[in-house]
């Protein structure tokens, strides 16, 4: 499997490149999160450039990208979302909307 993973989880916001199931970190930002707070993420992929930012749903969207990397593992034709809970989490919910693919 090849691609890019954006992960927003308990104190970390990161991007990894996946090459034949091998994960290589491209960027990682220490990011405090609060339990019970809803967050929004914006992810933009243009060619090999991957950008992402996250903010509390009650706040204004920031103008700068927290993740801004270049990768060779972006291919046309596929995208997906995965939501998972770690062993300590009771439940995790994910709503996805406003998707634009051009």
N, C-alpha and C positions, 0 to 999 in steps of 0.2 A: 504494500500500500504506500502510495506517495501523496504528499499534500502538505498542508499547513494547519497547525492547531493553535487556536487562541484560547488561553485558559485564564479564567477569572475566578480565583478561589482563595479563601481565607488568608489574606495578607499578601497575595501575589497576583500579578497580572503579567502574562507572558505569551510569547510566540515561539513556536518550535517548528522546525522543518522536519518532515517525515520522508525518509528515503528507504524504501524496502523495509518498512516497519522499524527503522532505526530513527529515534528522535534526537535532533540536535537543537540545542537552545539557540535562538536568534536574538532574543531580548527578554529581559525580566525586570519588572519594576516592583519595588516593595509598595504595597497598597493596603492601607487599613480598611477593613470592612466591618460593618456592624450587623450583628445578628438581628433579624427581623426587619432589616431595611431593604427595600426594593432598589435594584440598580438597573440602569440602562446601559447598553453597549452599542457602539457604532463601529462597524468593521467595514473597511473599504479595501478592495483589491483591484489594482489597475496594472495589468501586465504582471511583472514580478514584484511590484511594490505592495506590501501589506501594511495597512495602518489600522490602529484600533484605539478607542478611548472608552472610559467607563465613568459613570457619575451616578450619584444618588438620584432616584426618580423624582424627588421633590426639588432638586437643584436645577440650575440652568446648565445646558450642555456646554462643556468647555470648548474653546476654539482650537486648542492645540491637541496633537496626537500623542498619547502616552507610549504607544508602540508604533514604530516607523522603521520597517526593515525591507530588505530585498531578498528574494529567494528564487530558486529555479524550479521549485516544486509546485507551482500553480499551473493547473491544466484547465483547459476549457471544457465545459460540459457537466461538471459535477459540483454540488455543494451539499452540506449537511449540517445538522445541529445535534449536539448530544448534551444531555443534562444528567449529571450524576451526583450522588451523595456519598461522601466518605463514610467510613465505619461509624464515626461519632455523630453524624447528622441523622436526625429523625426523618426529615423530608426536605425535598428541594423541588421548587416549581419553576417552570420557565414558560413565559408567553412570548411568542414570536409574531411580530407584525411589521408592517411597512417595509417589506422586502422589495428591493429594486435590483433587477439583474439586467444589465444591458450588454 
